[in-house]
Every structure is written in structure tokens, then in C-alpha cells.
Amino acid sequence: MIVGVLFIIIFGFDLAYTAIWLTSEDSDDPELEGHPVKYNKTGALIPVTDILYLDVSALVEDDMNQGYEPISPWRRRAIIYMALINCGVLVALGGLASWHSRLISRGETSIEANINKAETTRLQNLGKVYINPYNFGARKNWRIFLGLVQGRSWFMHVLLPSWHEPIGDGLTWHTVHDEGVDEWP
């Protein structure tokens, strides 16, 4: 999801830039100074002081658009909404993915992270060191998380994970205190 949102943000930037900043409302031409004028029947110039008398039909469409097609306000709002949603999803899921990556690297669940933090503080006050029993090191923790243990491969167990049974019975797990922990996984 993060990769998809990044794709939309990167490749949609040109669309958003064109639709939001390069529309007919923004003009590179300098603002005209003075008052608009109107010709009367005798050919004399009369200053127009009220906007109701300005003849908008005399404006050429190409002068207003500066070479860009006019964009509807709904499309502009939809592009802004899409940009805000994608940025929000990127920040939220990016933070969540980062947090869970750290948890996997330490061999913890989100609940165990709170328990391990409390236990570390409690044992530190007693002058002892707390060791997480499920932390086998970052590399081994990721291999356990992906199921790449006991001879399992990327193709048959990560890309096609459904056909094999899970490791263990779901009630007990290996810890760093088990005998032969270096052989597993």
C-alpha cells in the first residue's frame, strides 16, 4: 500500500501541478493598470467604473487560458482531496510499517513491547538486566517472521504460503533459553 501511494504521489504530481497551479486563474502577464474603458457610439473612450458595464464577451478565450484547458472546480477539488488522502495514508501507514518493522527486528508484538519496557525498567531498578526471550537477533527474527526456517524457501513458503502447515503448535514457542537454539531456525 505504501508503494502504491508513493507511486500515485510521484506520478500524479505533474497532473496536480498542471491542474492546480497552471490554470487560467494564474497568469504570467502583469496586471493591467488603470481602469477598463469602453467605446461609445461616437468612438470616444469612456472609463468603466462599474463591473456590470464590463463587456466580458470581448475577451478572447486563449488570452484567458494561457494555453491550458480550463479545469472544472470539481476536478480541482478532487485532485486536492486525492493529494491530501494519499499524503495522509503515506504518513500513517509509513509510521505503522516502521513501528512494526522495529517490533519484528526485536522479536516483539505490540503488547510485548509494553511488557518488555516495564520489565526492563523494573529489573534495572533491581540492578538486573532483562533479556527478551523471543529476540534471536534482527536477521533471525525476520527469518522467523517470514517463515524461512527449517529448510523453507522464499518461493514455496513466502510467495505461495497457503499450502503448508505452520511451524509449531501455536501454544509454545522457542526462546533464547532453549537448548540447541543455534540450530533453530
PyRosetta script that sets phi, psi and omega in degrees:
from pyrosetta import init, pose_from_sequence

init()
pose = pose_from_sequence("MIVGVLFIIIFGFDLAYTAIWLTSEDSDDPELEGHPVKYNKTGALIPVTDILYLDVSALVEDDMNQGYEPISPWRRRAIIYMALINCGVLVALGGLASWHSRLISRGETSIEANINKAETTRLQNLGKVYINPYNFGARKNWRIFLGLVQGRSWFMHVLLPSWHEPIGDGLTWHTVHDEGVDEWP")
pose.set_psi(1, -39.8)
pose.set_omega(1, 178.9)
pose.set_phi(2, -63.7)
pose.set_psi(2, -42.9)
pose.set_omega(2, 178.8)
pose.set_phi(3, -63.8)
pose.set_psi(3, -41.3)
pose.set_omega(3, 178.4)
pose.set_phi(4, -63.6)
pose.set_psi(4, -42.1)
pose.set_omega(4, 179.1)
pose.set_phi(5, -67.4)
pose.set_psi(5, -40.8)
pose.set_omega(5, 176.3)
pose.set_phi(6, -61.6)
pose.set_psi(6, -40.3)
pose.set_omega(6, 177.7)
pose.set_phi(7, -59.1)
pose.set_psi(7, -47.8)
pose.set_omega(7, -179.6)
pose.set_phi(8, -63.6)
pose.set_psi(8, -41.5)
pose.set_omega(8, -179.6)
pose.set_phi(9, -65.8)
pose.set_psi(9, -45.3)
pose.set_omega(9, -177.2)
pose.set_phi(10, -67.9)
pose.set_psi(10, -50.6)
pose.set_omega(10, -175.1)
pose.set_phi(11, -84.7)
pose.set_psi(11, -11.5)
pose.set_omega(11, 175.4)
pose.set_phi(12, -93.3)
pose.set_psi(12, -4.7)
pose.set_omega(12, -178.1)
pose.set_phi(13, -62.2)
pose.set_psi(13, -42.4)
pose.set_omega(13, -179.7)
pose.set_phi(14, -63.0)
pose.set_psi(14, -42.0)
pose.set_omega(14, 177.5)
pose.set_phi(15, -61.0)
pose.set_psi(15, -47.0)
pose.set_omega(15, -179.7)
pose.set_phi(16, -65.8)
pose.set_psi(16, -41.6)
pose.set_omega(16, 179.9)
pose.set_phi(17, -61.6)
pose.set_psi(17, -45.6)
pose.set_omega(17, 179.9)
pose.set_phi(18, -66.2)
pose.set_psi(18, -42.8)
pose.set_omega(18, -174.8)
pose.set_phi(19, -75.7)
pose.set_psi(19, -31.5)
pose.set_omega(19, -173.9)
pose.set_phi(20, -97.9)
pose.set_psi(20, -44.5)
pose.set_omega(20, -173.7)
pose.set_phi(21, -97.8)
pose.set_psi(21, -23.8)
pose.set_omega(21, -176.2)
pose.set_phi(22, -108.2)
pose.set_psi(22, 34.0)
pose.set_omega(22, 178.0)
pose.set_phi(23, -87.3)
pose.set_psi(23, 178.9)
pose.set_omega(23, -175.1)
pose.set_phi(24, -67.8)
pose.set_psi(24, -15.4)
pose.set_omega(24, -179.7)
pose.set_phi(25, -70.0)
pose.set_psi(25, -32.4)
pose.set_omega(25, 178.9)
pose.set_phi(26, -94.9)
pose.set_psi(26, 128.8)
pose.set_omega(26, -178.1)
pose.set_phi(27, -126.2)
pose.set_psi(27, 141.3)
pose.set_omega(27, 177.3)
pose.set_phi(28, -81.3)
pose.set_psi(28, -18.1)
pose.set_omega(28, 180.0)
pose.set_phi(29, -71.8)
pose.set_psi(29, 145.2)
pose.set_omega(29, 178.1)
pose.set_phi(30, -69.3)
pose.set_psi(30, 153.7)
pose.set_omega(30, 177.7)
pose.set_phi(31, -64.6)
pose.set_psi(31, 139.9)
pose.set_omega(31, 176.6)
pose.set_phi(32, -75.6)
pose.set_psi(32, 139.0)
pose.set_omega(32, 178.8)
pose.set_phi(33, -98.6)
pose.set_psi(33, 149.8)
pose.set_omega(33, 177.9)
pose.set_phi(34, 101.7)
pose.set_psi(34, -167.1)
pose.set_omega(34, -178.1)
pose.set_phi(35, -104.9)
pose.set_psi(35, 147.5)
pose.set_omega(35, 173.2)
pose.set_phi(36, -67.2)
pose.set_psi(36, 151.1)
pose.set_omega(36, -178.9)
pose.set_phi(37, -124.6)
pose.set_psi(37, 162.2)
pose.set_omega(37, -179.1)
pose.set_phi(38, -139.1)
pose.set_psi(38, 143.1)
pose.set_omega(38, 176.2)
pose.set_phi(39, -84.5)
pose.set_psi(39, 136.0)
pose.set_omega(39, 172.5)
pose.set_phi(40, -93.3)
pose.set_psi(40, -175.8)
pose.set_omega(40, -175.4)
pose.set_phi(41, -65.7)
pose.set_psi(41, -24.3)
pose.set_omega(41, -179.3)
pose.set_phi(42, -88.6)
pose.set_psi(42, -5.0)
pose.set_omega(42, 179.3)
pose.set_phi(43, 93.7)
pose.set_psi(43, 3.7)
pose.set_omega(43, 179.3)
pose.set_phi(44, -83.9)
pose.set_psi(44, 146.5)
pose.set_omega(44, 177.5)
pose.set_phi(45, -82.4)
pose.set_psi(45, 130.3)
pose.set_omega(45, 179.1)
pose.set_phi(46, -120.8)
pose.set_psi(46, 124.8)
pose.set_omega(46, 177.8)
pose.set_phi(47, -66.3)
pose.set_psi(47, 138.0)
pose.set_omega(47, 178.4)
pose.set_phi(48, -97.8)
pose.set_psi(48, 115.3)
pose.set_omega(48, -178.6)
pose.set_phi(49, -102.9)
pose.set_psi(49, -14.1)
pose.set_omega(49, -179.3)
pose.set_phi(50, -114.9)
pose.set_psi(50, 134.1)
pose.set_omega(50, -177.4)
pose.set_phi(51, -63.9)
pose.set_psi(51, -22.0)
pose.set_omega(51, -179.5)
pose.set_phi(52, -67.3)
pose.set_psi(52, -24.8)
pose.set_omega(52, -178.2)
pose.set_phi(53, -90.6)
pose.set_psi(53, -4.4)
pose.set_omega(53, -179.4)
pose.set_phi(54, -72.6)
pose.set_psi(54, 127.1)
pose.set_omega(54, -178.9)
pose.set_phi(55, -89.2)
pose.set_psi(55, 97.3)
pose.set_omega(55, -177.0)
pose.set_phi(56, -71.7)
pose.set_psi(56, -23.9)
pose.set_omega(56, -178.1)
pose.set_phi(57, -66.6)
pose.set_psi(57, -16.9)
pose.set_omega(57, 179.8)
pose.set_phi(58, -77.9)
pose.set_psi(58, -16.3)
pose.set_omega(58, 179.8)
pose.set_phi(59, -73.2)
pose.set_psi(59, 137.1)
pose.set_omega(59, 179.6)
pose.set_phi(60, -86.3)
pose.set_psi(60, 137.9)
pose.set_omega(60, -175.5)
pose.set_phi(61, -63.0)
pose.set_psi(61, -37.8)
pose.set_omega(61, -179.1)
pose.set_phi(62, -65.6)
pose.set_psi(62, -32.4)
pose.set_omega(62, 177.2)
pose.set_phi(63, -66.1)
pose.set_psi(63, -33.9)
pose.set_omega(63, -179.4)
pose.set_phi(64, -75.2)
pose.set_psi(64, -35.5)
pose.set_omega(64, -171.3)
pose.set_phi(65, -89.9)
pose.set_psi(65, -15.9)
pose.set_omega(65, 179.8)
pose.set_phi(66, 55.1)
pose.set_psi(66, 32.7)
pose.set_omega(66, 178.5)
pose.set_phi(67, 87.6)
pose.set_psi(67, -2.7)
pose.set_omega(67, 179.6)
pose.set_phi(68, -108.0)
pose.set_psi(68, 144.4)
pose.set_omega(68, 178.6)
pose.set_phi(69, -70.6)
pose.set_psi(69, 146.1)
pose.set_omega(69, 177.6)
pose.set_phi(70, -66.9)
pose.set_psi(70, 144.8)
pose.set_omega(70, -179.2)
pose.set_phi(71, -114.7)
pose.set_psi(71, 140.0)
pose.set_omega(71, -179.1)
pose.set_phi(72, -73.6)
pose.set_psi(72, 150.6)
pose.set_omega(72, 178.7)
pose.set_phi(73, -62.5)
pose.set_psi(73, -31.4)
pose.set_omega(73, 179.4)
pose.set_phi(74, -68.4)
pose.set_psi(74, -38.4)
pose.set_omega(74, 178.6)
pose.set_phi(75, -66.5)
pose.set_psi(75, -41.7)
pose.set_omega(75, 177.9)
pose.set_phi(76, -60.3)
pose.set_psi(76, -45.6)
pose.set_omega(76, 178.3)
pose.set_phi(77, -62.8)
pose.set_psi(77, -39.5)
pose.set_omega(77, 179.6)
pose.set_phi(78, -64.6)
pose.set_psi(78, -39.2)
pose.set_omega(78, 178.9)
pose.set_phi(79, -67.8)
pose.set_psi(79, -41.7)
pose.set_omega(79, 177.7)
pose.set_phi(80, -64.5)
pose.set_psi(80, -42.6)
pose.set_omega(80, 178.0)
pose.set_phi(81, -61.0)
pose.set_psi(81, -45.0)
pose.set_omega(81, 179.5)
pose.set_phi(82, -61.6)
pose.set_psi(82, -41.6)
pose.set_omega(82, 179.7)
pose.set_phi(83, -64.4)
pose.set_psi(83, -42.9)
pose.set_omega(83, 179.3)
pose.set_phi(84, -65.5)
pose.set_psi(84, -43.3)
pose.set_omega(84, 179.0)
pose.set_phi(85, -63.1)
pose.set_psi(85, -45.3)
pose.set_omega(85, -178.9)
pose.set_phi(86, -64.9)
pose.set_psi(86, -39.5)
pose.set_omega(86, 177.5)
pose.set_phi(87, -66.8)
pose.set_psi(87, -40.2)
pose.set_omega(87, 177.3)
pose.set_phi(88, -63.9)
pose.set_psi(88, -43.0)
pose.set_omega(88, 178.4)
pose.set_phi(89, -65.1)
pose.set_psi(89, -40.3)
pose.set_omega(89, 178.8)
pose.set_phi(90, -61.0)
pose.set_psi(90, -45.0)
pose.set_omega(90, -179.6)
pose.set_phi(91, -67.0)
pose.set_psi(91, -46.5)
pose.set_omega(91, -176.7)
pose.set_phi(92, -66.6)
pose.set_psi(92, -51.7)
pose.set_omega(92, -178.3)
pose.set_phi(93, -72.0)
pose.set_psi(93, -30.9)
pose.set_omega(93, 175.4)
pose.set_phi(94, -63.4)
pose.set_psi(94, -44.1)
pose.set_omega(94, 177.0)
pose.set_phi(95, -64.8)
pose.set_psi(95, -42.2)
pose.set_omega(95, 179.0)
pose.set_phi(96, -64.7)
pose.set_psi(96, -43.8)
pose.set_omega(96, 178.7)
pose.set_phi(97, -64.7)
pose.set_psi(97, -39.7)
pose.set_omega(97, 178.1)
pose.set_phi(98, -63.7)
pose.set_psi(98, -44.4)
pose.set_omega(98, -179.8)
pose.set_phi(99, -63.1)
pose.set_psi(99, -46.0)
pose.set_omega(99, -179.4)
pose.set_phi(100, -69.5)
pose.set_psi(100, -30.5)
pose.set_omega(100, 175.0)
pose.set_phi(101, -64.1)
pose.set_psi(101, -41.0)
pose.set_omega(101, 176.1)
pose.set_phi(102, -64.7)
pose.set_psi(102, -40.4)
pose.set_omega(102, 178.8)
pose.set_phi(103, -63.2)
pose.set_psi(103, -43.6)
pose.set_omega(103, 178.8)
pose.set_phi(104, -62.9)
pose.set_psi(104, -42.1)
pose.set_omega(104, -179.5)
pose.set_phi(105, -63.3)
pose.set_psi(105, -28.9)
pose.set_omega(105, 179.0)
pose.set_phi(106, -94.6)
pose.set_psi(106, -3.4)
pose.set_omega(106, 179.0)
pose.set_phi(107, 71.9)
pose.set_psi(107, 40.9)
pose.set_omega(107, -177.0)
pose.set_phi(108, -128.4)
pose.set_psi(108, 157.8)
pose.set_omega(108, 164.2)
pose.set_phi(109, -98.5)
pose.set_psi(109, 175.3)
pose.set_omega(109, -179.0)
pose.set_phi(110, -65.7)
pose.set_psi(110, -35.1)
pose.set_omega(110, 177.7)
pose.set_phi(111, -71.2)
pose.set_psi(111, -42.7)
pose.set_omega(111, 178.6)
pose.set_phi(112, -62.8)
pose.set_psi(112, -30.3)
pose.set_omega(112, 178.1)
pose.set_phi(113, -61.3)
pose.set_psi(113, -43.4)
pose.set_omega(113, 177.6)
pose.set_phi(114, -67.7)
pose.set_psi(114, -42.3)
pose.set_omega(114, 179.1)
pose.set_phi(115, -63.8)
pose.set_psi(115, -46.1)
pose.set_omega(115, -179.0)
pose.set_phi(116, -64.3)
pose.set_psi(116, -34.8)
pose.set_omega(116, 177.5)
pose.set_phi(117, -65.7)
pose.set_psi(117, -43.9)
pose.set_omega(117, 179.0)
pose.set_phi(118, -66.1)
pose.set_psi(118, -41.0)
pose.set_omega(118, 179.5)
pose.set_phi(119, -67.1)
pose.set_psi(119, -38.7)
pose.set_omega(119, 178.0)
pose.set_phi(120, -61.5)
pose.set_psi(120, -44.6)
pose.set_omega(120, 179.0)
pose.set_phi(121, -65.7)
pose.set_psi(121, -43.9)
pose.set_omega(121, -178.7)
pose.set_phi(122, -63.4)
pose.set_psi(122, -47.0)
pose.set_omega(122, -179.1)
pose.set_phi(123, -72.0)
pose.set_psi(123, -29.0)
pose.set_omega(123, 177.0)
pose.set_phi(124, -65.4)
pose.set_psi(124, -37.1)
pose.set_omega(124, 176.8)
pose.set_phi(125, -66.7)
pose.set_psi(125, -25.9)
pose.set_omega(125, 177.2)
pose.set_phi(126, -89.7)
pose.set_psi(126, -1.4)
pose.set_omega(126, 179.5)
pose.set_phi(127, 83.6)
pose.set_psi(127, 19.6)
pose.set_omega(127, -179.8)
pose.set_phi(128, -115.3)
pose.set_psi(128, 167.6)
pose.set_omega(128, 180.0)
pose.set_phi(129, -114.4)
pose.set_psi(129, 130.8)
pose.set_omega(129, 178.3)
pose.set_phi(130, -90.1)
pose.set_psi(130, 133.2)
pose.set_omega(130, 176.4)
pose.set_phi(131, -117.6)
pose.set_psi(131, 122.6)
pose.set_omega(131, 177.1)
pose.set_phi(132, -65.8)
pose.set_psi(132, 120.4)
pose.set_omega(132, -175.7)
pose.set_phi(133, -69.9)
pose.set_psi(133, -12.4)
pose.set_omega(133, -178.1)
pose.set_phi(134, -109.1)
pose.set_psi(134, 8.3)
pose.set_omega(134, 180.0)
pose.set_phi(135, -94.7)
pose.set_psi(135, 103.4)
pose.set_omega(135, 179.8)
pose.set_phi(136, -95.8)
pose.set_psi(136, 5.8)
pose.set_omega(136, -172.9)
pose.set_phi(137, 103.8)
pose.set_psi(137, 152.4)
pose.set_omega(137, -172.0)
pose.set_phi(138, -59.1)
pose.set_psi(138, -45.8)
pose.set_omega(138, -177.1)
pose.set_phi(139, -64.0)
pose.set_psi(139, -46.2)
pose.set_omega(139, -179.1)
pose.set_phi(140, -69.4)
pose.set_psi(140, -36.2)
pose.set_omega(140, 177.5)
pose.set_phi(141, -61.6)
pose.set_psi(141, -41.3)
pose.set_omega(141, 178.3)
pose.set_phi(142, -67.2)
pose.set_psi(142, -37.8)
pose.set_omega(142, 177.3)
pose.set_phi(143, -64.3)
pose.set_psi(143, -40.0)
pose.set_omega(143, 177.2)
pose.set_phi(144, -65.6)
pose.set_psi(144, -44.7)
pose.set_omega(144, -179.6)
pose.set_phi(145, -59.6)
pose.set_psi(145, -42.8)
pose.set_omega(145, -179.4)
pose.set_phi(146, -80.7)
pose.set_psi(146, -8.6)
pose.set_omega(146, 179.1)
pose.set_phi(147, 80.9)
pose.set_psi(147, 20.1)
pose.set_omega(147, -179.1)
pose.set_phi(148, -90.4)
pose.set_psi(148, 57.1)
pose.set_omega(148, -179.5)
pose.set_phi(149, -126.6)
pose.set_psi(149, 161.6)
pose.set_omega(149, 177.8)
pose.set_phi(150, 54.5)
pose.set_psi(150, 44.7)
pose.set_omega(150, 175.0)
pose.set_phi(151, 79.8)
pose.set_psi(151, 8.3)
pose.set_omega(151, 179.3)
pose.set_phi(152, -75.6)
pose.set_psi(152, 149.0)
pose.set_omega(152, -176.0)
pose.set_phi(153, -113.8)
pose.set_psi(153, 166.0)
pose.set_omega(153, 178.1)
pose.set_phi(154, -60.3)
pose.set_psi(154, -50.4)
pose.set_omega(154, -172.9)
pose.set_phi(155, -64.5)
pose.set_psi(155, -49.1)
pose.set_omega(155, -172.6)
pose.set_phi(156, -83.6)
pose.set_psi(156, -18.6)
pose.set_omega(156, -174.7)
pose.set_phi(157, -122.4)
pose.set_psi(157, -17.8)
pose.set_omega(157, 176.9)
pose.set_phi(158, -104.4)
pose.set_psi(158, -49.0)
pose.set_omega(158, 179.8)
pose.set_phi(159, -75.2)
pose.set_psi(159, -33.0)
pose.set_omega(159, 177.4)
pose.set_phi(160, -124.0)
pose.set_psi(160, 72.2)
pose.set_omega(160, -169.7)
pose.set_phi(161, -83.0)
pose.set_psi(161, -7.5)
pose.set_omega(161, -166.4)
pose.set_phi(162, -79.7)
pose.set_psi(162, -26.2)
pose.set_omega(162, -168.7)
pose.set_phi(163, -84.6)
pose.set_psi(163, -16.5)
pose.set_omega(163, -177.0)
pose.set_phi(164, -101.3)
pose.set_psi(164, 156.6)
pose.set_omega(164, 177.9)
pose.set_phi(165, -79.1)
pose.set_psi(165, 152.2)
pose.set_omega(165, 178.5)
pose.set_phi(166, -70.3)
pose.set_psi(166, 162.4)
pose.set_omega(166, 178.1)
pose.set_phi(167, -79.1)
pose.set_psi(167, 136.3)
pose.set_omega(167, 176.4)
pose.set_phi(168, 82.1)
pose.set_psi(168, -174.6)
pose.set_omega(168, -177.3)
pose.set_phi(169, -104.3)
pose.set_psi(169, -2.0)
pose.set_omega(169, 178.8)
pose.set_phi(170, 85.0)
pose.set_psi(170, -4.6)
pose.set_omega(170, -180.0)
pose.set_phi(171, -111.2)
pose.set_psi(171, -27.9)
pose.set_omega(171, 179.8)
pose.set_phi(172, -128.7)
pose.set_psi(172, 148.1)
pose.set_omega(172, -179.1)
pose.set_phi(173, -133.2)
pose.set_psi(173, 154.7)
pose.set_omega(173, 175.0)
pose.set_phi(174, -69.3)
pose.set_psi(174, 146.2)
pose.set_omega(174, 176.3)
pose.set_phi(175, -126.1)
pose.set_psi(175, 172.1)
pose.set_omega(175, 178.2)
pose.set_phi(176, -68.8)
pose.set_psi(176, -12.6)
pose.set_omega(176, -178.5)
pose.set_phi(177, -91.2)
pose.set_psi(177, -7.4)
pose.set_omega(177, 179.9)
pose.set_phi(178, -68.1)
pose.set_psi(178, 151.0)
pose.set_omega(178, 174.0)
pose.set_phi(179, -74.7)
pose.set_psi(179, 143.0)
pose.set_omega(179, 179.5)
pose.set_phi(180, 71.3)
pose.set_psi(180, 26.6)
pose.set_omega(180, -177.1)
pose.set_phi(181, -66.5)
pose.set_psi(181, -24.8)
pose.set_omega(181, -179.8)
pose.set_phi(182, -70.7)
pose.set_psi(182, -25.9)
pose.set_omega(182, 177.9)
pose.set_phi(183, -80.1)
pose.set_psi(183, -23.2)
pose.set_omega(183, -178.6)
pose.set_phi(184, -108.4)
pose.set_psi(184, 142.8)
pose.set_omega(184, -35.3)
pose.set_phi(185, -73.6)
pose.dump_pdb("model.pdb")
